[in-house]
Amino acid sequence: MISLAPVTLEGHGVRLEPLATAHVDPLAAAAADGRLWELWFTSVPEPAQTAAYVAQALDGQAAGHMLPWAVRDLGTDTIVGTTRYHDIVPNIDRVEIGWTWYASRAQRTHVNTACKLLLLTHAFDTLGCAVVGLRTDNFNFASQRAIAALGAHKDGVIRHHWPRRDGTVRDSVMFSILRGEWPDVKRHLASRLARHAE
């Protein structure tokens, strides 16, 4: 059975730092790069809601069903976003990766691939997960493409599944990576990062 505790993960030009209240202002600044909260189908908080967003993530960590990080780009030594494990089910060795967003300047760079490689490596190689899930809004087509590009399997769509910030209800597109698929996914992500470095 997996056991989760806050941990710093670093490599490939990024550091995942255990989320803390000290990250509130840097995350608000990251979200302002692209005014990400205006994307109605994402979970990015408005600046005034960032403290509550972080508090909610830390409450989830205390309750045992979330493990959140702030994402630092080591090249610029700035916080560029956040991600977390969520919907953790220890007795079946399952976590999901989500609540992920990055400042506009960090999108379509090495950052997402590096973060996913760190998170998946920790999940499968350190925690011993049997499966890692990922989900996104049915209207977040960029996120769906990014998840599929990792090598994740599309499991299906759960309709009328989760409330959006604007009060509407989304359909969730569900993906997963099984432990047996991890070696090929790991090789694929390492290859993508090598191409970024060229």
Secondary structure, DSSP 8 states (H G I E B T S, - for coil): --------EEETTEEEEE--GGGHHHHHHHHHTTTGGG-TTS----GGGHHHHHHHHHHHHHHTSEEEEEEEETTTTEEEEEEEEEEEEGGGTEEEEEEEEE-GGGTTSSHHHHHHHHHHHIIIIIS--SEEEEEEETT-HHHHHHHHHHT-EEEEEEEEEEE-TTS-EEEEEEEEEEGGGHHHHHHHHHHHHHHHH-
